[in-house]
Amino acid sequence: MKTSKEAVGRPDPSEYPEVSKRPRRNVNMVAGTIGHFVEWYDWYIYGLLAAVFSGQIFPGDSPFASLVAALLTYAVGFVVRPLSGVIVSPLADRFGRRRILTLSISGMAVGALIIGLTPSFATIGYAAPILFLVARILQGISAGSEAQSAIAFMVEHAPANRRGLFGSFSNTASGLATLAATGAAAMVTSAFAPADLAAWGWRVPFIAGGILGVVGLILRARAEETPEFEATALVDQKSAAARLMDLLREHPKALLQAAALSAPAVAYYTWATFLPTYAKLTTGRDLASTLTGNVIGLALLVVIVPICGALSDRLGRRKIFPIVGAIGMIVLFYPLLLLLNQPGFGVYVLVSASGWVVLGIWQAVYPTIQAELFPASVRVSGIGFAHQIVIAVFGGTAPLIAAAFVGAGQPMLVAVYMIVVVALCLVVYFTLPETGSRTGRATVALADAEVLEGEHLLVAPSHATDEARRS
């Protein structure tokens, strides 16, 4: 994509921001990771406890009807996400990643507190579900600007030879958040008597999430902007709307590839938020035990993601991780859900853990690949446009579709649905460029090729940095 260097003028070399020093880079990574953790803890806890609070907040003729109403409200947040992704992401490309990340965590924390403090339907009537709807819209707006901004923030702060590792931190954080949310849900369902849990115990994890949001807000407010964004902003001062038009006009193939990288989220959200409920509805398992089993499986995911991210910096990304992860999902999901019909806590742990292993292989590298598909001037817009629309279509509706299949007496269609989506994505993965090998790395540092040459080129990091200094 061409930049208007003639109109803007080439900045003096002394104006280029310095690449982050290592201690400061670590501080920025902590701020990005912890903030991302808080965002997704608040997001996941709703889906996990929906079966508990649905009868308190959403009126219905049966517990299943109340659950569907709660899940529909959950899905509203996913519907809002792509709108936020399309509108807010170009602002992150224009005004900076850190600023948008600070705003997003504020909205997520406020939404969590609204949910945690809203009185029951018996107390305030229809104001209760309306407040939940408002909270989910607010969280949807926040989440819609979070993932892509955090991915760009982490990858752009990374050394060129460690982008796979640093990019994996976003999904490590979301994995930890899912683990913490599942652990919190398991804790309250085990610690409280059923009557106390339904009356007020379910509120504790939401209020805790709101408080954690304040901590994340403080950390993000103290973080630094990425050197690559600052360098790009010196020579490309296009409006947010112009950046979005550039993205749609010049990067359609990258948008399709980025969307395919995100689409297996249908399996992630099913595994994270609906698998415990699925096991409860289809096999009569106790919800507390299934949540505990999910914690064990999630612990594996949290370990696998950064390991695979680091390996992608040495072995390459496309040829190993998204393809192997997708094949694993296609092969395993049906027999895993079939195995769930067997009794025993160990069986549930095996099913949960096996699913999280293949999901972790996929999750490890797709954020970094997405970041490397786009130049810095439209990076957040590109990831956000593709990721958030796909998440709305597949992620937000996953628990609802799974519940519909179970309610219709066809629980194994849950596995078929996930397999079909992932299989379609696998076809696209074979078209991805290889960006993780040492010979194929693009610069994601001070010397973004777009800044130096007016185009998104693949250049060696050391050569690009020398060129920037000579400019």
C-alpha positions as CSV (number, residue, x, y, z in Angstrom):
1,M,0.0,0.0,0.0
2,K,1.4,3.4,-1.0
3,T,1.8,6.1,1.5
4,S,1.8,9.8,0.8
5,K,5.5,10.5,1.7
6,E,5.6,13.4,-0.8
7,A,2.7,15.1,1.0
8,V,3.7,14.4,4.5
9,G,7.5,14.5,4.1
10,R,10.1,12.1,5.4
11,P,10.7,12.7,9.1
12,D,14.1,13.4,10.4
13,P,15.8,10.2,11.6
14,S,16.1,11.7,15.1
15,E,12.3,11.8,15.3
16,Y,11.9,8.0,15.1
17,P,11.1,6.5,18.4
18,E,13.6,4.1,19.9
19,V,12.8,0.5,20.0
20,S,11.7,-0.5,23.5
21,K,14.4,-1.4,25.9
22,R,14.1,-4.9,27.3
23,P,13.0,-4.0,30.9
24,R,10.4,-1.6,29.6
25,R,9.3,-4.1,27.0
26,N,8.6,-6.6,29.7
27,V,6.5,-4.1,31.6
28,N,4.5,-3.5,28.4
29,M,4.0,-7.2,27.9
30,V,2.7,-7.6,31.5
31,A,0.3,-4.7,31.0
32,G,-1.0,-6.2,27.8
33,T,-1.3,-9.7,29.1
34,I,-2.9,-8.8,32.4
35,G,-5.3,-6.5,30.8
36,H,-6.2,-9.1,28.2
37,F,-6.7,-11.6,31.1
38,V,-9.2,-9.3,32.8
39,E,-11.1,-8.7,29.6
40,W,-11.7,-12.3,28.9
41,Y,-12.3,-13.4,32.5
42,D,-15.2,-11.0,32.5
43,W,-16.4,-12.3,29.1
44,Y,-16.3,-16.0,29.9
45,I,-17.7,-16.0,33.4
46,Y,-21.1,-15.1,32.0
47,G,-21.4,-18.2,29.8
48,L,-20.2,-20.5,32.5
49,L,-22.7,-19.3,35.1
50,A,-25.7,-18.7,32.8
51,A,-27.4,-21.9,33.9
52,V,-27.2,-20.7,37.5
53,F,-28.5,-17.1,37.2
54,S,-30.8,-17.5,34.3
55,G,-33.8,-18.3,36.5
56,Q,-33.1,-15.3,38.7
57,I,-32.8,-12.7,36.0
58,F,-34.7,-14.0,32.9
59,P,-38.4,-15.1,33.3
60,G,-39.4,-18.2,31.5
61,D,-41.9,-21.1,31.5
62,S,-39.1,-23.6,32.2
63,P,-35.4,-23.6,33.3
64,F,-34.4,-24.4,29.7
65,A,-36.4,-21.3,28.4
66,S,-34.6,-19.1,30.9
67,L,-31.3,-20.5,29.9
68,V,-32.0,-19.8,26.3
69,A,-32.9,-16.2,27.1
70,A,-29.6,-15.8,29.1
71,L,-27.7,-17.3,26.1
72,L,-29.4,-15.0,23.7
73,T,-28.3,-12.0,25.8
74,Y,-24.8,-13.5,25.8
75,A,-25.0,-13.6,22.0
76,V,-25.9,-9.9,21.9
77,G,-22.5,-9.1,23.1
78,F,-21.1,-11.0,20.1
79,V,-23.4,-9.2,17.7
80,V,-22.1,-5.8,19.0
81,R,-18.5,-6.9,18.7
82,P,-18.1,-6.7,14.9
83,L,-19.6,-3.2,14.9
84,S,-17.1,-2.2,17.5
85,G,-14.3,-4.0,15.6
86,V,-15.1,-2.2,12.4
87,I,-15.6,1.3,14.0
88,V,-13.0,1.3,16.7
89,S,-10.1,-0.6,15.1
90,P,-9.2,2.1,12.6
91,L,-9.0,4.5,15.6
92,A,-6.3,2.3,17.1
93,D,-4.4,2.5,13.8
94,R,-4.9,6.3,13.8
95,F,-4.5,7.2,17.4
96,G,-2.6,4.3,19.0
97,R,-3.1,0.8,20.4
98,R,-2.6,1.8,24.1
99,R,-5.3,4.3,24.2
100,I,-7.9,1.9,22.8
101,L,-6.8,-0.8,25.1
102,T,-7.3,1.5,28.1
103,L,-10.8,2.3,27.1
104,S,-11.7,-1.3,26.3
105,I,-10.8,-2.6,29.8
106,S,-12.8,0.2,31.4
107,G,-16.0,-0.8,29.6
108,M,-15.5,-4.5,30.4
109,A,-15.1,-3.8,34.1
110,V,-18.2,-1.6,34.3
111,G,-20.2,-4.3,32.5
112,A,-19.1,-6.9,35.0
113,L,-20.1,-4.8,37.9
114,I,-23.5,-4.1,36.4
115,I,-24.1,-7.8,36.1
116,G,-22.8,-8.6,39.5
117,L,-24.9,-5.9,41.3
118,T,-28.2,-6.1,39.3
119,P,-31.1,-7.3,41.6
120,S,-33.2,-10.3,40.5
121,F,-36.3,-10.3,38.3
122,A,-38.4,-10.9,41.4
123,T,-37.1,-7.6,42.9
124,I,-37.0,-5.1,40.0
125,G,-39.0,-7.0,37.2
126,Y,-38.0,-6.5,33.6
127,A,-35.3,-3.9,34.6
128,A,-33.1,-6.9,35.5
129,P,-32.8,-8.5,32.1
130,I,-32.6,-5.0,30.5
131,L,-29.7,-4.1,32.7
132,F,-28.0,-7.4,31.7
133,L,-28.6,-6.5,28.1
134,V,-27.0,-3.1,28.6
135,A,-24.0,-4.7,30.3
136,R,-23.6,-7.2,27.5
137,I,-23.7,-4.4,24.9
138,L,-21.1,-2.5,26.8
139,Q,-18.9,-5.6,27.1
140,G,-19.4,-6.3,23.4
141,I,-18.2,-2.9,22.5
142,S,-15.2,-3.3,24.7
143,A,-14.4,-6.8,23.6
144,G,-14.8,-5.7,20.0
145,S,-11.8,-3.4,20.3
146,E,-9.7,-5.6,22.6
147,A,-8.4,-8.6,20.8
148,Q,-6.9,-7.0,17.7
149,S,-5.5,-4.1,19.6
150,A,-3.8,-6.4,22.1
151,I,-2.4,-8.6,19.4
152,A,-0.9,-5.7,17.6
153,F,0.4,-4.2,20.8
154,M,2.2,-7.4,21.8
155,V,3.6,-8.3,18.4
156,E,4.8,-4.8,17.7
157,H,6.6,-4.7,21.1
158,A,8.3,-8.1,20.3
159,P,11.8,-8.6,18.9
160,A,11.5,-9.8,15.3
161,N,12.8,-13.3,16.2
162,R,10.3,-13.7,19.0
163,R,7.0,-12.5,17.5
164,G,5.5,-16.0,17.7
165,L,6.2,-16.2,21.4
166,F,5.0,-12.6,22.2
167,G,1.9,-13.0,20.0
168,S,1.0,-16.2,21.8
169,F,0.7,-14.2,25.1
170,S,-2.7,-12.8,24.0
171,N,-4.2,-16.3,23.8
172,T,-2.2,-17.4,26.9
173,A,-3.9,-14.6,28.7
174,S,-7.3,-15.6,27.4
175,G,-6.6,-19.2,28.3
176,L,-5.6,-18.2,31.8
177,A,-8.8,-16.1,31.9
178,T,-10.9,-19.0,30.9
179,L,-9.1,-21.1,33.5
180,A,-9.7,-18.5,36.2
181,A,-13.3,-18.0,35.2
182,T,-13.9,-21.8,35.1
183,G,-12.1,-22.1,38.5
184,A,-14.2,-19.3,40.0
185,A,-17.4,-20.9,38.7
186,A,-16.3,-24.3,40.0
187,M,-15.5,-22.7,43.4
188,V,-18.8,-20.9,43.9
189,T,-20.9,-23.9,42.7
190,S,-19.0,-26.1,45.2
191,A,-18.8,-23.7,48.1
192,F,-22.4,-22.5,48.2
193,A,-25.6,-24.4,48.8
194,P,-27.9,-24.5,45.8
195,A,-30.3,-21.9,47.3
196,D,-27.5,-19.5,48.2
197,L,-25.7,-20.0,44.9
198,A,-28.9,-19.1,43.0
199,A,-29.7,-16.2,45.3
200,W,-26.4,-14.4,45.5
201,G,-23.3,-16.7,45.2
202,W,-23.1,-16.4,41.4
203,R,-22.5,-12.7,41.8
204,V,-19.2,-13.0,43.5
205,P,-17.1,-13.8,40.4
206,F,-18.6,-10.9,38.5
207,I,-17.8,-8.4,41.2
208,A,-14.3,-9.8,41.5
209,G,-13.9,-9.3,37.7
210,G,-14.9,-5.7,38.0
211,I,-12.4,-5.1,40.7
212,L,-9.7,-6.8,38.6
213,G,-10.6,-4.5,35.8
214,V,-9.5,-1.5,37.8
215,V,-6.0,-3.1,38.3
216,G,-5.8,-3.8,34.5
217,L,-6.8,-0.2,33.8
218,I,-4.0,1.2,36.0
219,L,-1.4,-1.1,34.3
220,R,-2.5,-0.2,30.8
221,A,-2.5,3.5,31.6
222,R,1.2,3.2,32.5
223,A,2.2,1.2,29.4
224,E,4.1,2.6,26.4
225,E,2.8,2.9,22.9
226,T,4.5,0.6,20.4
227,P,7.5,1.9,18.5
228,E,6.2,0.6,15.2
229,F,2.9,2.5,15.6
230,E,4.8,5.7,16.5
231,A,7.1,5.3,13.5
232,T,4.2,4.7,11.1
233,A,2.2,7.6,12.5
234,L,5.1,10.0,11.5
235,V,4.6,9.3,7.8
236,D,1.0,8.1,7.5
237,Q,-1.6,10.5,8.9
238,K,-4.6,9.2,7.1
239,S,-8.0,9.3,8.8
240,A,-9.5,6.3,10.4
241,A,-12.1,6.1,7.6
242,A,-9.5,6.3,4.9
243,R,-7.5,3.4,6.5
244,L,-10.6,1.2,6.5
245,M,-11.2,1.9,2.8
246,D,-7.5,1.1,2.1
247,L,-7.9,-2.2,4.0
248,L,-11.0,-3.3,2.0
249,R,-9.5,-2.2,-1.3
250,E,-6.0,-3.5,-1.0
251,H,-6.1,-6.5,1.4
252,P,-9.1,-8.7,0.5
253,K,-7.1,-11.9,0.5
254,A,-5.5,-11.2,3.8
255,L,-8.9,-10.5,5.3
256,L,-10.2,-13.9,4.1
257,Q,-7.1,-15.6,5.6
258,A,-7.4,-13.8,8.9
259,A,-11.1,-14.7,9.1
260,A,-10.3,-18.4,8.5
261,L,-7.7,-18.2,11.3
262,S,-10.3,-17.0,13.7
263,A,-13.3,-19.2,12.7
264,P,-12.3,-22.3,14.8
265,A,-13.4,-20.1,17.7
266,V,-16.7,-21.9,17.3
267,A,-15.0,-24.9,18.9
268,Y,-13.2,-22.8,21.5
269,Y,-16.4,-21.2,22.8
270,T,-18.2,-24.5,22.8
271,W,-15.4,-26.1,24.8
272,A,-15.0,-23.1,27.1
273,T,-18.5,-22.1,27.9
274,F,-20.9,-24.9,26.9
275,L,-19.1,-28.2,27.4
276,P,-19.8,-28.4,31.2
277,T,-23.5,-27.5,30.5
278,Y,-23.6,-30.0,27.6
279,A,-22.3,-32.8,29.9
280,K,-24.9,-31.8,32.5
281,L,-27.8,-31.8,30.0
282,T,-26.8,-35.0,28.1
283,T,-25.3,-37.2,30.8
284,G,-26.6,-35.8,34.1
285,R,-23.1,-35.0,35.3
286,D,-22.8,-32.6,38.2
287,L,-22.0,-29.1,37.0
288,A,-19.4,-28.5,39.7
289,S,-17.5,-31.7,38.7
290,T,-17.6,-30.8,35.0
291,L,-16.2,-27.3,35.7
292,T,-13.4,-28.8,37.8
293,G,-12.6,-31.1,34.9
294,N,-12.4,-28.2,32.5
295,V,-9.9,-26.5,34.8
296,I,-7.6,-29.4,34.4
297,G,-7.9,-29.3,30.6
298,L,-7.4,-25.6,30.5
299,A,-4.2,-25.9,32.5
300,L,-2.8,-27.9,29.6
301,L,-3.9,-25.2,27.1
302,V,-2.1,-22.5,29.1
303,V,1.2,-24.5,28.9
304,I,0.9,-25.5,25.3
305,V,0.1,-22.1,23.8
306,P,3.4,-20.3,24.7
307,I,5.5,-23.4,23.9
308,C,4.0,-23.7,20.4
309,G,4.3,-19.9,20.0
310,A,8.0,-20.1,20.7
311,L,8.5,-23.1,18.5
312,S,6.9,-21.2,15.6
313,D,9.7,-18.7,15.7
314,R,12.1,-21.6,14.9
315,L,10.1,-24.0,12.9
316,G,7.7,-21.7,11.0
317,R,4.0,-21.0,11.6
318,R,1.7,-22.0,8.8
319,K,3.1,-25.4,7.9
320,I,2.8,-26.8,11.4
321,F,0.5,-25.2,13.9
322,P,-2.8,-24.0,12.3
323,I,-2.9,-27.0,10.0
324,V,-2.0,-29.6,12.7
325,G,-4.4,-28.0,15.1
326,A,-7.3,-28.0,12.6
327,I,-6.7,-31.6,11.6
328,G,-6.7,-32.6,15.3
329,M,-10.0,-30.9,15.8
330,I,-11.6,-32.6,12.7
331,V,-10.4,-36.0,13.8
332,L,-11.1,-35.8,17.5
333,F,-14.2,-33.8,18.2
334,Y,-16.8,-36.4,17.2
335,P,-15.3,-39.4,19.1
336,L,-14.6,-37.1,22.1
337,L,-18.3,-36.1,22.5
338,L,-19.3,-39.7,21.9
339,L,-16.9,-40.8,24.7
340,L,-18.6,-38.3,27.0
341,N,-21.6,-40.7,27.2
342,Q,-19.4,-43.0,29.3
343,P,-19.6,-42.4,33.1
344,G,-16.9,-41.2,35.4
345,F,-15.0,-38.0,36.2
346,G,-11.8,-39.3,34.5
347,V,-13.7,-39.7,31.2
348,Y,-14.8,-36.1,31.3
349,V,-11.3,-34.9,32.1
350,L,-9.9,-36.9,29.2
351,V,-12.5,-35.4,26.8
352,S,-11.9,-31.9,28.0
353,A,-8.1,-32.1,28.1
354,S,-7.9,-33.7,24.6
355,G,-10.0,-30.9,23.1
356,W,-7.9,-28.2,24.8
357,V,-4.7,-29.7,23.5
358,V,-5.7,-29.4,19.8
359,L,-7.3,-26.0,20.4
360,G,-4.0,-24.9,22.0
361,I,-2.0,-25.8,19.0
362,W,-4.3,-23.7,16.8
363,Q,-4.5,-20.9,19.3
364,A,-0.7,-20.5,19.7
365,V,0.1,-18.9,16.4
366,Y,-3.0,-17.5,14.7
367,P,-2.6,-14.0,16.4
368,T,0.9,-13.6,15.2
369,I,0.0,-14.8,11.7
370,Q,-2.9,-12.3,11.6
371,A,-0.6,-9.5,12.6
372,E,1.9,-10.4,10.0
373,L,-0.7,-10.4,7.2
374,F,-1.2,-6.6,7.4
375,P,1.0,-3.5,7.4
376,A,1.1,-1.4,10.6
377,S,-1.1,1.3,9.2
378,V,-4.1,-1.0,8.9
379,R,-3.0,-3.9,11.2
380,V,-5.6,-3.4,14.0
381,S,-8.3,-2.7,11.4
382,G,-7.4,-5.8,9.4
383,I,-7.4,-8.2,12.4
384,G,-10.4,-6.6,13.9
385,F,-12.5,-6.6,10.8
386,A,-11.9,-10.3,10.1
387,H,-11.7,-11.5,13.7
388,Q,-14.7,-9.8,15.2
389,I,-17.1,-10.6,12.4
390,V,-16.2,-14.2,12.5
391,I,-16.4,-14.3,16.3
392,A,-19.9,-12.8,16.1
393,V,-21.1,-15.4,13.5
394,F,-19.4,-18.5,15.0
395,G,-18.3,-17.8,18.5
396,G,-21.3,-15.9,20.0
397,T,-23.8,-18.3,18.5
398,A,-21.9,-21.5,19.4
399,P,-23.4,-22.1,22.9
400,L,-26.9,-21.2,21.5
401,I,-26.6,-23.6,18.5
402,A,-25.2,-26.3,20.8
403,A,-28.1,-25.8,23.2
404,A,-30.6,-26.0,20.3
405,F,-29.1,-29.3,19.1
406,V,-29.2,-30.8,22.5
407,G,-32.8,-29.5,23.0
408,A,-33.8,-31.2,19.7
409,G,-32.4,-34.5,20.9
410,Q,-29.4,-34.4,18.5
411,P,-26.4,-33.7,20.7
412,M,-23.8,-35.2,18.3
413,L,-24.7,-32.5,15.8
414,V,-22.6,-30.2,18.0
415,A,-19.5,-32.1,16.9
416,V,-20.6,-32.2,13.3
417,Y,-21.1,-28.4,13.3
418,M,-17.7,-27.7,14.7
419,I,-16.0,-30.2,12.3
420,V,-17.6,-28.6,9.2
421,V,-16.5,-25.1,10.2
422,V,-12.9,-26.2,10.9
423,A,-12.7,-28.2,7.7
424,L,-13.6,-25.2,5.6
425,C,-10.9,-23.2,7.4
426,L,-8.3,-25.8,6.8
427,V,-8.6,-25.3,3.0
428,V,-7.7,-21.6,3.5
429,Y,-4.7,-22.4,5.7
430,F,-2.9,-24.0,2.8
431,T,-2.8,-20.5,1.1
432,L,-1.2,-18.8,4.1
433,P,2.3,-17.3,3.6
434,E,5.1,-18.6,5.8
435,T,6.2,-15.8,8.1
436,G,7.7,-17.6,11.0
437,S,10.9,-19.1,9.5
438,R,14.1,-17.1,9.7
439,T,14.2,-16.5,5.9
440,G,10.6,-15.4,5.7
441,R,10.2,-12.9,8.5
442,A,8.7,-9.5,7.9
443,T,9.8,-6.6,10.0
444,V,7.6,-5.8,13.0
445,A,9.7,-3.2,14.7
446,L,10.8,0.4,14.2
447,A,11.6,-0.2,10.5
448,D,8.2,-1.3,9.2
449,A,8.5,-1.8,5.4
450,E,5.5,0.4,4.8
451,V,7.2,3.3,6.7
452,L,10.4,3.0,4.8
453,E,9.4,2.1,1.2
454,G,5.7,3.0,1.1
455,E,4.8,-0.7,0.7
456,H,4.3,-3.7,2.9
457,L,7.4,-5.7,1.9
458,L,9.1,-8.7,3.5
459,V,12.6,-7.5,4.6
460,A,15.1,-8.9,7.0
461,P,15.0,-7.1,10.4
462,S,18.6,-6.1,10.5
463,H,18.6,-4.8,7.0
464,A,15.4,-2.9,7.5
465,T,16.7,-1.3,10.7
466,D,19.9,-0.2,9.0
467,E,17.8,1.4,6.2
468,A,15.7,3.3,8.7
469,R,18.8,4.7,10.4
470,R,20.3,5.7,7.0
471,S,17.0,7.4,5.9
